[in-house]
Amino acid sequence: MAGRPKGDGAATHKRIVETAAQLFREKGYDGVGLQEIVEIGQVPKGSLYFHFPDGKEQIAKEAMTEAAMQYYELIFKEALVKRNQGLGVKEMLQAAFDALRNQLLAHDFKMGCPIAALAQTHASPGIRELAARLYQGWETEIVSLLGLPKEKYTLATAVLATVEGSLLLARTYRSLEPLDQAERLLIIALSSEGPS
């Protein structure tokens, strides 16, 4: 891919990506059309095709990558702060789950994980491969954050699956209770695995 556009082009490109990311997180890949991205993003249709000549899938890949990085920052940043303060797994998990709860409430339970929003609704090999790479990156970060030995990598997968499942249930039930339950479960399960 060529370098990012500059000036007004950069602002238009960014607006398309941000609009698409929000819509995909709310409705999934199949629930969003290019015309909706154009209308909500308030960009000319020609600009969309200029910046994304390969169409919707190209937009989706960039939007998913950008949203996943922002989501990562949201969740892991607070947990990392707690670890750097010398606090343990319980405090790290509480910080991460607080960030997730705040995100759900701020968006009226409409927006969950940006990776899941696309991976669950679109069968394109390119989208699936990108989702897998992003999830694997998060698993690696969980291993690092919790100070797990490499042989405990499968535990990171279980943590990620628990968090993702609790987000799906929270959105479905429009309740924070699934997150609360997942947090309690993970605190118990990980209290003897991570840093004290």
Secondary structure as a PSIPRED ss2 file (coil, helix, strand):
# PSIPRED VFORMAT (PSIPRED V4.0)

   1 M C   1.000  0.000  0.000
   2 A C   1.000  0.000  0.000
   3 G C   1.000  0.000  0.000
   4 R C   1.000  0.000  0.000
   5 P C   1.000  0.000  0.000
   6 K C   1.000  0.000  0.000
   7 G C   1.000  0.000  0.000
   8 D H   0.000  1.000  0.000
   9 G H   0.000  1.000  0.000
  10 A H   0.000  1.000  0.000
  11 A H   0.000  1.000  0.000
  12 T H   0.000  1.000  0.000
  13 H H   0.000  1.000  0.000
  14 K H   0.000  1.000  0.000
  15 R H   0.000  1.000  0.000
  16 I H   0.000  1.000  0.000
  17 V H   0.000  1.000  0.000
  18 E H   0.000  1.000  0.000
  19 T H   0.000  1.000  0.000
  20 A H   0.000  1.000  0.000
  21 A H   0.000  1.000  0.000
  22 Q H   0.000  1.000  0.000
  23 L H   0.000  1.000  0.000
  24 F H   0.000  1.000  0.000
  25 R H   0.000  1.000  0.000
  26 E H   0.000  1.000  0.000
  27 K H   0.000  1.000  0.000
  28 G C   1.000  0.000  0.000
  29 Y C   1.000  0.000  0.000
  30 D C   1.000  0.000  0.000
  31 G C   1.000  0.000  0.000
  32 V C   1.000  0.000  0.000
  33 G C   1.000  0.000  0.000
  34 L H   0.000  1.000  0.000
  35 Q H   0.000  1.000  0.000
  36 E H   0.000  1.000  0.000
  37 I H   0.000  1.000  0.000
  38 V H   0.000  1.000  0.000
  39 E H   0.000  1.000  0.000
  40 I H   0.000  1.000  0.000
  41 G H   0.000  1.000  0.000
  42 Q C   1.000  0.000  0.000
  43 V C   1.000  0.000  0.000
  44 P C   1.000  0.000  0.000
  45 K H   0.000  1.000  0.000
  46 G H   0.000  1.000  0.000
  47 S H   0.000  1.000  0.000
  48 L H   0.000  1.000  0.000
  49 Y H   0.000  1.000  0.000
  50 F H   0.000  1.000  0.000
  51 H H   0.000  1.000  0.000
  52 F C   1.000  0.000  0.000
  53 P C   1.000  0.000  0.000
  54 D C   1.000  0.000  0.000
  55 G C   1.000  0.000  0.000
  56 K H   0.000  1.000  0.000
  57 E H   0.000  1.000  0.000
  58 Q H   0.000  1.000  0.000
  59 I H   0.000  1.000  0.000
  60 A H   0.000  1.000  0.000
  61 K H   0.000  1.000  0.000
  62 E H   0.000  1.000  0.000
  63 A H   0.000  1.000  0.000
  64 M H   0.000  1.000  0.000
  65 T H   0.000  1.000  0.000
  66 E H   0.000  1.000  0.000
  67 A H   0.000  1.000  0.000
  68 A H   0.000  1.000  0.000
  69 M H   0.000  1.000  0.000
  70 Q H   0.000  1.000  0.000
  71 Y H   0.000  1.000  0.000
  72 Y H   0.000  1.000  0.000
  73 E H   0.000  1.000  0.000
  74 L H   0.000  1.000  0.000
  75 I H   0.000  1.000  0.000
  76 F H   0.000  1.000  0.000
  77 K H   0.000  1.000  0.000
  78 E H   0.000  1.000  0.000
  79 A H   0.000  1.000  0.000
  80 L H   0.000  1.000  0.000
  81 V H   0.000  1.000  0.000
  82 K H   0.000  1.000  0.000
  83 R H   0.000  1.000  0.000
  84 N H   0.000  1.000  0.000
  85 Q C   1.000  0.000  0.000
  86 G C   1.000  0.000  0.000
  87 L C   1.000  0.000  0.000
  88 G C   1.000  0.000  0.000
  89 V H   0.000  1.000  0.000
  90 K H   0.000  1.000  0.000
  91 E H   0.000  1.000  0.000
  92 M H   0.000  1.000  0.000
  93 L H   0.000  1.000  0.000
  94 Q H   0.000  1.000  0.000
  95 A H   0.000  1.000  0.000
  96 A H   0.000  1.000  0.000
  97 F H   0.000  1.000  0.000
  98 D H   0.000  1.000  0.000
  99 A H   0.000  1.000  0.000
 100 L H   0.000  1.000  0.000
 101 R H   0.000  1.000  0.000
 102 N H   0.000  1.000  0.000
 103 Q H   0.000  1.000  0.000
 104 L H   0.000  1.000  0.000
 105 L H   0.000  1.000  0.000
 106 A H   0.000  1.000  0.000
 107 H C   1.000  0.000  0.000
 108 D C   1.000  0.000  0.000
 109 F C   1.000  0.000  0.000
 110 K C   1.000  0.000  0.000
 111 M C   1.000  0.000  0.000
 112 G C   1.000  0.000  0.000
 113 C C   1.000  0.000  0.000
 114 P H   0.000  1.000  0.000
 115 I H   0.000  1.000  0.000
 116 A H   0.000  1.000  0.000
 117 A H   0.000  1.000  0.000
 118 L H   0.000  1.000  0.000
 119 A H   0.000  1.000  0.000
 120 Q C   1.000  0.000  0.000
 121 T C   1.000  0.000  0.000
 122 H C   1.000  0.000  0.000
 123 A C   1.000  0.000  0.000
 124 S C   1.000  0.000  0.000
 125 P H   0.000  1.000  0.000
 126 G H   0.000  1.000  0.000
 127 I H   0.000  1.000  0.000
 128 R H   0.000  1.000  0.000
 129 E H   0.000  1.000  0.000
 130 L H   0.000  1.000  0.000
 131 A H   0.000  1.000  0.000
 132 A H   0.000  1.000  0.000
 133 R H   0.000  1.000  0.000
 134 L H   0.000  1.000  0.000
 135 Y H   0.000  1.000  0.000
 136 Q H   0.000  1.000  0.000
 137 G H   0.000  1.000  0.000
 138 W H   0.000  1.000  0.000
 139 E H   0.000  1.000  0.000
 140 T H   0.000  1.000  0.000
 141 E H   0.000  1.000  0.000
 142 I H   0.000  1.000  0.000
 143 V H   0.000  1.000  0.000
 144 S H   0.000  1.000  0.000
 145 L H   0.000  1.000  0.000
 146 L H   0.000  1.000  0.000
 147 G C   1.000  0.000  0.000
 148 L C   1.000  0.000  0.000
 149 P C   1.000  0.000  0.000
 150 K H   0.000  1.000  0.000
 151 E H   0.000  1.000  0.000
 152 K H   0.000  1.000  0.000
 153 Y H   0.000  1.000  0.000
 154 T H   0.000  1.000  0.000
 155 L H   0.000  1.000  0.000
 156 A H   0.000  1.000  0.000
 157 T H   0.000  1.000  0.000
 158 A H   0.000  1.000  0.000
 159 V H   0.000  1.000  0.000
 160 L H   0.000  1.000  0.000
 161 A H   0.000  1.000  0.000
 162 T H   0.000  1.000  0.000
 163 V H   0.000  1.000  0.000
 164 E H   0.000  1.000  0.000
 165 G H   0.000  1.000  0.000
 166 S H   0.000  1.000  0.000
 167 L H   0.000  1.000  0.000
 168 L H   0.000  1.000  0.000
 169 L H   0.000  1.000  0.000
 170 A H   0.000  1.000  0.000
 171 R H   0.000  1.000  0.000
 172 T H   0.000  1.000  0.000
 173 Y H   0.000  1.000  0.000
 174 R C   1.000  0.000  0.000
 175 S C   1.000  0.000  0.000
 176 L C   1.000  0.000  0.000
 177 E H   0.000  1.000  0.000
 178 P H   0.000  1.000  0.000
 179 L H   0.000  1.000  0.000
 180 D H   0.000  1.000  0.000
 181 Q H   0.000  1.000  0.000
 182 A H   0.000  1.000  0.000
 183 E H   0.000  1.000  0.000
 184 R H   0.000  1.000  0.000
 185 L H   0.000  1.000  0.000
 186 L H   0.000  1.000  0.000
 187 I H   0.000  1.000  0.000
 188 I H   0.000  1.000  0.000
 189 A H   0.000  1.000  0.000
 190 L H   0.000  1.000  0.000
 191 S C   1.000  0.000  0.000
 192 S C   1.000  0.000  0.000
 193 E C   1.000  0.000  0.000
 194 G C   1.000  0.000  0.000
 195 P C   1.000  0.000  0.000
 196 S C   1.000  0.000  0.000
